[in-house]
Amino acid sequence: MEATLAATYSAFVSDGGDRLRRAFIAAYGPEVGAEATSDALAYGWEHWSRVSEMDNPAGYLYRVGQSKARRY
């Protein structure tokens, strides 16, 4: 089970991680955008069993990153 979750998360990051990074950098600039991407992907990894079942995991993680970007 754990290997399957890791594989699906890895596939998600390969496909959607770059789109998230570009969106955050466009919205917040290179420094804050990179931090927001990192925070969102870390949250995604920690909660992947729940996030992976959502209709739009990238959209959810974008909202997580927006919340995290407020700190910066």
NUKOL-18242 format. One record per residue (C-alpha): residue number from 0; residue in three letters; chain; x, y, z. Coordinates in pm, 1 decimal. Layout:
REM residues N
+-----+------+------+----------+----------+----------+
| pos | code | unit |        u |        v |        w |
+-----+------+------+----------+----------+----------+
| NUM |  Ala |    A |        X |        Y |        Z |
...
+-----+------+------+----------+----------+----------+
***
This chain:
REM residues 72
+-----+------+------+----------+----------+----------+
| pos | code | unit |        u |        v |        w |
+-----+------+------+----------+----------+----------+
|   0 |  Met |    A |      0.0 |      0.0 |      0.0 |
|   1 |  Glu |    A |    273.5 |    246.5 |     98.9 |
|   2 |  Ala |    A |    466.9 |    175.3 |   -222.7 |
|   3 |  Thr |    A |    155.1 |    243.1 |   -427.6 |
|   4 |  Leu |    A |    100.0 |    577.5 |   -254.5 |
|   5 |  Ala |    A |    463.5 |    672.3 |   -310.1 |
|   6 |  Ala |    A |    437.9 |    578.4 |   -677.7 |
|   7 |  Thr |    A |    119.6 |    779.1 |   -732.6 |
|   8 |  Tyr |    A |    266.1 |   1078.5 |   -550.9 |
|   9 |  Ser |    A |    582.0 |   1058.6 |   -758.5 |
|  10 |  Ala |    A |    372.5 |   1049.9 |  -1076.7 |
|  11 |  Phe |    A |    170.4 |   1347.1 |   -953.9 |
|  12 |  Val |    A |    483.1 |   1552.0 |   -881.3 |
|  13 |  Ser |    A |    628.7 |   1463.8 |  -1221.7 |
|  14 |  Asp |    A |    311.8 |   1581.9 |  -1392.5 |
|  15 |  Gly |    A |    168.5 |   1853.9 |  -1168.4 |
|  16 |  Gly |    A |    462.3 |   1974.6 |   -963.1 |
|  17 |  Asp |    A |    603.5 |   2190.5 |  -1240.2 |
|  18 |  Arg |    A |    263.5 |   2346.9 |  -1307.3 |
|  19 |  Leu |    A |    229.0 |   2430.9 |   -938.2 |
|  20 |  Arg |    A |    576.3 |   2582.5 |   -931.6 |
|  21 |  Arg |    A |    507.0 |   2801.0 |  -1236.2 |
|  22 |  Ala |    A |    174.4 |   2915.8 |  -1092.2 |
|  23 |  Phe |    A |    325.9 |   3007.7 |   -756.3 |
|  24 |  Ile |    A |    620.7 |   3188.6 |   -912.1 |
|  25 |  Ala |    A |    384.9 |   3383.4 |  -1139.1 |
|  26 |  Ala |    A |    168.5 |   3479.4 |   -842.5 |
|  27 |  Tyr |    A |    432.0 |   3547.8 |   -575.4 |
|  28 |  Gly |    A |    770.7 |   3586.4 |   -744.9 |
|  29 |  Pro |    A |   1063.0 |   3344.3 |   -752.4 |
|  30 |  Glu |    A |   1152.4 |   3331.5 |   -383.3 |
|  31 |  Val |    A |    807.9 |   3312.2 |   -226.7 |
|  32 |  Gly |    A |    682.5 |   3099.6 |   -517.4 |
|  33 |  Ala |    A |    954.5 |   2841.6 |   -459.3 |
|  34 |  Glu |    A |    876.9 |   2832.4 |    -86.3 |
|  35 |  Ala |    A |    502.3 |   2798.8 |   -149.0 |
|  36 |  Thr |    A |    564.9 |   2515.6 |   -395.5 |
|  37 |  Ser |    A |    786.1 |   2336.6 |   -147.7 |
|  38 |  Asp |    A |    534.9 |   2377.5 |    133.8 |
|  39 |  Ala |    A |    243.0 |   2262.7 |    -82.4 |
|  40 |  Leu |    A |    426.0 |   1953.8 |   -209.4 |
|  41 |  Ala |    A |    542.8 |   1865.0 |    142.3 |
|  42 |  Tyr |    A |    184.0 |   1889.2 |    264.3 |
|  43 |  Gly |    A |     75.7 |   1677.7 |    -30.3 |
|  44 |  Trp |    A |    325.0 |   1406.4 |     59.7 |
|  45 |  Glu |    A |    221.8 |   1403.3 |    425.4 |
|  46 |  His |    A |   -148.7 |   1377.6 |    339.0 |
|  47 |  Trp |    A |   -131.7 |   1197.6 |      4.1 |
|  48 |  Ser |    A |   -367.4 |    916.5 |    104.7 |
|  49 |  Arg |    A |   -644.1 |   1176.8 |    141.8 |
|  50 |  Val |    A |   -534.7 |   1429.5 |   -121.0 |
|  51 |  Ser |    A |   -496.1 |   1166.3 |   -393.1 |
|  52 |  Glu |    A |   -866.3 |   1082.4 |   -371.0 |
|  53 |  Met |    A |   -975.3 |   1441.5 |   -439.9 |
|  54 |  Asp |    A |  -1117.0 |   1547.1 |   -775.9 |
|  55 |  Asn |    A |   -845.8 |   1811.9 |   -818.7 |
|  56 |  Pro |    A |   -539.0 |   1744.2 |   -602.7 |
|  57 |  Ala |    A |   -332.6 |   2011.7 |   -779.7 |
|  58 |  Gly |    A |   -600.0 |   2272.3 |   -715.1 |
|  59 |  Tyr |    A |   -620.5 |   2172.7 |   -350.4 |
|  60 |  Leu |    A |   -243.6 |   2192.7 |   -311.4 |
|  61 |  Tyr |    A |   -246.5 |   2532.1 |   -482.2 |
|  62 |  Arg |    A |   -481.1 |   2655.2 |   -210.4 |
|  63 |  Val |    A |   -251.5 |   2503.1 |     54.0 |
|  64 |  Gly |    A |     41.8 |   2688.8 |   -101.8 |
|  65 |  Gln |    A |   -154.2 |   3013.9 |   -106.5 |
|  66 |  Ser |    A |   -217.5 |   2978.9 |    264.4 |
|  67 |  Lys |    A |    147.9 |   2902.7 |    329.8 |
|  68 |  Ala |    A |    261.2 |   3198.7 |    114.7 |
|  69 |  Arg |    A |     88.3 |   3438.0 |    353.8 |
|  70 |  Arg |    A |    367.5 |   3371.4 |    603.0 |
|  71 |  Tyr |    A |    620.2 |   3518.6 |    362.0 |
+-----+------+------+----------+----------+----------+
***
